[in-house]
Amino acid sequence: MRKFKKVLIAVDFSEITRDVVGVGCHFAREYGAQVDFLHVVEEGFLLLGLDGMALPAEDLESIQMVVEARKTAGREKMEEIEEIARKYDLSPINSAIVEGHPATTIVDEAHDRQIDAIFVGSHGWSGIKRFLMGSVANKVLKNAICSVMIIRPEREESEE
């Protein structure tokens, strides 16, 4: 039987995050695995002007201030996530907030940390929204060298 020693739980602080954390922490507890939480602050779309040209230095400074503000807000939210994880009696718990493209960074961090399983949420987008926003979960699934569990939002029951 495969042993899962380290799991990475990718969080974006959206509505699906609590489900991802719950499933990932339950899994980690069952396997006695270490938990690493990761939040990626995306900077890619902010760093270039609409025409693809580099922005002036003062604009880059403003953008960096926005990224730093996102990191600060992320640290506060990460404390809440860690509090949830403590209820599962998990240790050690590691967490990190990094800049980068979410899917690529999640895959790279998992590889660097020798992660055995990644837990990531799916927003359940379809159509044009998925085309424009992309699917971090699908990109992680396609590119990760370890197991990946995608947590989808609950479907609402349709009345017939």
C-alpha positions as CSV (number, residue, x, y, z in Angstrom):
1,M,0.0,0.0,0.0
2,R,1.3,3.4,-0.9
3,K,2.4,5.6,2.0
4,F,1.6,9.3,1.8
5,K,4.0,11.1,4.1
6,K,3.6,14.7,2.9
7,V,0.6,16.4,1.5
8,L,0.3,19.9,0.0
9,I,-3.0,21.7,0.4
10,A,-3.3,24.6,-2.0
11,V,-5.6,27.4,-0.8
12,D,-6.9,30.4,-2.6
13,F,-9.2,31.6,0.2
14,S,-12.3,31.2,-2.0
15,E,-15.5,29.5,-0.8
16,I,-14.2,26.0,-1.7
17,T,-11.1,26.5,0.6
18,R,-12.8,25.1,3.7
19,D,-13.8,22.0,1.9
20,V,-10.2,21.5,0.5
21,V,-8.7,22.0,3.9
22,G,-11.2,19.6,5.5
23,V,-10.6,16.8,3.0
24,G,-6.9,17.3,2.9
25,C,-6.5,17.4,6.7
26,H,-8.8,14.4,7.1
27,F,-6.6,12.5,4.6
28,A,-3.4,13.6,6.3
29,R,-4.7,12.5,9.7
30,E,-5.6,9.1,8.3
31,Y,-2.2,8.6,6.8
32,G,-0.2,10.3,9.5
33,A,1.1,12.8,6.9
34,Q,2.8,16.1,7.3
35,V,0.7,19.0,6.0
36,D,2.1,21.9,3.9
37,F,-0.4,24.7,3.1
38,L,0.4,26.9,0.1
39,H,-1.2,30.1,-1.1
40,V,0.0,31.7,-4.4
41,V,-0.3,35.4,-4.9
42,E,-0.5,35.7,-8.7
43,E,1.5,38.6,-10.1
44,G,1.7,37.7,-13.8
45,F,-1.2,39.8,-15.1
46,L,-0.1,42.7,-13.0
47,L,3.5,43.0,-14.1
48,L,2.9,43.9,-17.8
49,G,1.0,46.7,-19.4
50,L,-1.8,45.8,-21.8
51,D,0.4,46.2,-24.8
52,G,3.0,43.8,-23.3
53,M,5.5,46.6,-22.6
54,A,7.2,46.9,-19.3
55,L,5.5,49.4,-16.9
56,P,7.3,52.5,-15.6
57,A,9.1,52.0,-12.3
58,E,6.5,54.0,-10.3
59,D,3.8,51.6,-11.6
60,L,5.9,48.6,-10.7
61,E,6.3,50.1,-7.1
62,S,2.5,50.4,-6.9
63,I,2.0,46.9,-8.1
64,Q,4.5,45.6,-5.6
65,M,2.5,47.4,-2.9
66,V,-0.6,45.6,-4.0
67,V,1.2,42.2,-4.0
68,E,2.5,42.9,-0.5
69,A,-1.0,43.9,0.7
70,R,-2.3,40.6,-0.8
71,K,0.4,38.7,1.1
72,T,-0.4,40.4,4.4
73,A,-4.1,39.6,3.9
74,G,-3.1,36.1,3.0
75,R,-1.1,35.6,6.2
76,E,-4.1,36.6,8.3
77,K,-6.3,34.1,6.3
78,M,-3.6,31.4,6.6
79,E,-3.7,31.7,10.4
80,E,-7.4,30.8,10.2
81,I,-6.6,27.8,7.9
82,E,-3.9,26.6,10.4
83,E,-6.4,26.9,13.2
84,I,-8.7,24.5,11.3
85,A,-5.8,22.1,10.8
86,R,-5.0,22.1,14.5
87,K,-8.4,20.7,15.2
88,Y,-7.3,17.6,13.2
89,D,-4.3,17.1,15.6
90,L,-1.8,17.4,12.7
91,S,1.8,18.2,13.1
92,P,4.0,19.4,11.8
93,I,2.0,22.0,9.8
94,N,3.9,24.3,7.4
95,S,2.5,27.2,5.5
96,A,3.8,29.5,2.8
97,I,2.6,32.4,0.8
98,V,4.5,32.9,-2.4
99,E,4.3,34.9,-5.6
100,G,3.9,33.3,-9.0
101,H,1.6,31.7,-11.5
102,P,-0.7,29.5,-9.3
103,A,-0.6,26.2,-11.2
104,T,3.1,26.3,-12.1
105,T,4.0,27.3,-8.6
106,I,1.9,24.6,-6.9
107,V,3.5,21.9,-9.1
108,D,7.0,23.3,-8.6
109,E,6.6,23.6,-4.8
110,A,5.2,20.1,-4.6
111,H,8.2,18.8,-6.5
112,D,10.7,20.7,-4.4
113,R,9.1,19.7,-1.2
114,Q,8.8,16.0,-2.3
115,I,5.1,16.0,-1.8
116,D,3.1,12.7,-2.1
117,A,-0.3,14.3,-2.7
118,I,-1.7,17.7,-3.6
119,F,-5.2,18.8,-2.6
120,V,-6.6,21.7,-4.7
121,G,-10.1,23.2,-5.2
122,S,-12.0,23.7,-8.4
123,H,-14.4,26.6,-8.8
124,G,-16.6,24.6,-11.1
125,W,-16.4,27.3,-13.8
126,S,-17.4,26.4,-17.3
127,G,-17.7,28.1,-20.7
128,I,-16.2,31.6,-21.2
129,K,-15.3,32.1,-17.6
130,R,-13.2,29.0,-17.6
131,F,-11.6,30.0,-20.9
132,L,-10.7,33.4,-19.6
133,M,-9.7,32.4,-16.1
134,G,-8.2,29.0,-16.8
135,S,-8.3,26.1,-14.5
136,V,-5.6,25.9,-12.0
137,A,-6.8,22.5,-10.8
138,N,-6.6,21.0,-14.3
139,K,-3.2,22.4,-14.9
140,V,-2.0,21.0,-11.6
141,L,-3.5,17.6,-12.4
142,K,-1.8,17.5,-15.8
143,N,1.6,18.6,-14.6
144,A,2.1,17.2,-11.1
145,I,4.2,14.1,-10.7
146,C,2.4,13.1,-7.5
147,S,-1.2,12.2,-6.8
148,V,-3.7,15.1,-7.0
149,M,-7.2,15.3,-5.4
150,I,-9.4,18.0,-6.9
151,I,-12.2,19.1,-4.6
152,R,-15.2,20.4,-6.5
153,P,-18.0,22.5,-5.1
154,E,-21.2,20.7,-4.2
155,R,-23.8,20.6,-6.9
156,E,-27.1,22.1,-6.1
157,E,-30.0,19.7,-6.4
158,S,-32.1,20.7,-9.4
159,E,-35.9,20.5,-8.8
160,E,-37.8,18.5,-11.4
